[in-house]
Amino acid sequence: MDDILLAINDLGLLRETKKFLYRNFEIKDMSEASYMIGIEIFRNRSQGLLYLSHKSYINKVLERFKMETNLVSHHVLKNIPKMI
């Protein structure tokens, strides 16, 4: 199994791409992604923004090296934009 993430602002081209993929491969459309390969995906459609976050991975690394209480790390993680 391989995953693919399509991100495009042209819905017509997106539909054509999906048609091509359906014709040539066995695929399953999982609809909009919120998480992929360890990256959280947040959208703000009204502002046309897309945010990608590795926050959970960063937390795991900090925990592994017993740095989760590090003030610099806390400050950086605290200032990651929250979309939900």
C-alpha positions in Angstrom: 0.0 0.0 0.0 1.2 3.5 -0.9 -0.3 6.8 0.1 -0.7 9.9 -1.9 -1.8 13.3 -0.8 -3.2 15.7 -3.4 -3.2 19.4 -2.6 -4.4 21.8 -5.2 -6.5 24.9 -5.5 -8.1 23.9 -8.9 -11.0 21.6 -8.3 -11.4 20.8 -12.0 -7.8 19.6 -12.2 -8.2 17.7 -8.9 -11.2 15.8 -10.4 -9.3 15.0 -13.6 -6.3 13.8 -11.6 -8.6 11.5 -9.5 -10.3 10.2 -12.6 -6.9 9.3 -14.1 -5.8 7.6 -10.9 -9.1 5.6 -10.7 -8.7 4.5 -14.3 -5.1 3.4 -13.9 -4.8 2.1 -10.3 -6.8 0.5 -7.6 -7.4 3.4 -5.2 -9.5 4.3 -2.3 -10.3 8.0 -1.7 -10.0 8.8 2.0 -11.4 12.3 1.6 -9.7 15.2 3.3 -6.6 14.4 5.3 -6.0 15.7 8.9 -2.9 13.6 9.6 -0.4 11.9 7.3 3.1 10.5 7.9 3.3 12.0 11.3 2.2 15.5 10.2 -1.0 17.1 11.4 -2.8 19.1 8.8 -5.0 22.1 9.8 -6.9 24.3 7.3 -8.4 27.8 7.6 -10.5 27.9 4.5 -11.8 31.4 5.1 -8.3 32.8 5.0 -7.0 30.3 2.5 -4.4 28.9 4.8 -2.9 25.4 5.3 -0.8 24.6 8.4 1.4 21.6 8.8 2.5 20.6 12.3 5.1 18.1 13.7 4.0 18.9 17.2 3.3 15.3 18.3 6.7 14.1 16.9 8.5 17.0 18.6 6.8 16.0 21.9 7.8 12.4 21.5 11.5 13.4 20.9 11.5 15.7 23.9 10.0 13.0 26.0 12.5 10.4 24.8 15.4 12.7 25.8 13.7 13.8 29.0 13.5 17.4 27.8 9.7 17.9 28.0 10.2 20.4 30.8 12.8 22.4 28.9 11.6 26.1 28.9 12.8 26.8 25.4 11.0 23.8 24.0 7.8 24.7 26.0 7.9 28.2 24.6 8.3 27.0 21.0 5.6 24.4 21.3 3.2 26.8 23.0 3.5 29.3 20.1 2.5 26.8 17.4 -0.8 28.1 15.8 -3.9 26.3 17.0 -6.5 25.9 14.3 -9.0 23.7 16.2 
